[in-house]
Amino acid sequence: RLFGGQLMAWIDVVGAVAAKRYAKSNVTTVCVDNLNFLNPAFLNETVLMQACVTWTGRTSLEVRVDTFVERIDGTREKINRAYLVFVALNENNEPVPVPEFHPETQEEADEFEAAIARRYVRLNR
């Protein structure tokens, strides 16, 4: 069985890659939010991860990371969904602005609205 801590480390790396590509700068993880383990992954199964930006602030951005397992019979199953917040940094590790995110599909718009709600909850903890 895949250790949850290992999966969390992979999620952080995949999320950071998506955030770096979007921000075109270095990033640091600020928050891991809504990390939901849905199903296990076992030995000899392939783990697939997919990340996308869901929201941007001035210097921060939220990234959703979905994790799937491909079973030996070829079927795929979602095993995890996580939301992470990153801050873009310059070469002096100071926050820098990120490009504004503009949803292009209804799914992106729905995710954007949900990200705003998640941000509100995070800020009011």
MIBA-628220 format. One record per residue (C-alpha): y, x, z; residue in three letters. Coordinates in steps of 0.5 Angstrom, whole numbers, plus 2048, in hexadecimal, padded with zeros to 3 digits. Each point is the difference from the previous one (the first is absolute). Layout:
% residues N
YXZALA...
This chain:
% residues 125
800800800ARG8078037FELEU804801806PHE8067FC801GLY805806802GLY7FE8047F9GLN8017FA7FDLEU8077FF803MET8028077FEALA7FE7FF7F9TRP8047FA800ILE806804803ASP7FF8057FAVAL8007FB7FAVAL8067FC803GLY804807800ALA7FE8017F9VAL8037F97FEALA806801804ALA8018077FELYS7FF7FE7F8ARG8057FA801TYR805804805ALA8008067FBLYS800804807SER7FC802806ASN7FF7FB805VAL7FD7FF807THR7FC7FA803THR8047FC805VAL7FC7FA801CYS7F97FE7FFVAL8007F8800ASP7FB7FB7FFASN7FA804800LEU7FA7FB7FFASN7F98037FFPHE7FC7FA7FCLEU7F98037FFASN7FD807801PRO7FE8057FBALA7F9804800PHE7FE8067FELEU7FF8017F8ASN8057FB7FFGLU8068017FCTHR8077FF803VAL8067FE7FCLEU807800802MET8067FD7FDGLN807800802ALA8077FD7FECYS8077FF802VAL8027FA803THR807800803TRP805805801THR806801804GLY806806800ARG7FB806802THR7FA7FC801SER7FA7FD7FCLEU7FA7FC802GLU7F98017FCVAL7FA7FC800ARG7FA803800VAL7F97FC7FEASP7FA804801THR7F97FD7FCPHE7F9803800VAL7FC8007FAGLU7F97FE802ARG7FA8037FDILE7FE7FA7FCASP8078017FDGLY8047FA804THR807801803ARG8027FE807GLU807800803LYS7FF804807ILE807801802ASN8077FF7FFARG805803803ALA808801800TYR804806801LEU807802801VAL8038077FEPHE806803800VAL8038047FAALA802807802LEU8048067FCASN7FE807801GLU803800807ASN7FC7FB802ASN8067FB800GLU8007F97FEPRO8027FE7F9VAL8017FA7FCPRO7FA7FD7FCVAL8007FC7FAPRO8017F8801GLU7FA7FD7FFPHE8007FA7FBHIS7FA7FB800PRO7FE7FF7F9GLU7FA7FB801THR7FF7FA804GLN7FB804804GLU805805801GLU8057FB802ALA7FC7FD805ASP7FE807803GLU807802800PHE8027FA805GLU7FA801804ALA802807801ALA8077FE802ILE7FC7FC806ALA7FC805802ARG806805800ARG8047FA805TYR7FA800804VAL7FF808801ARG808801801LEU7FF7FA806ASN7FA803804ARG
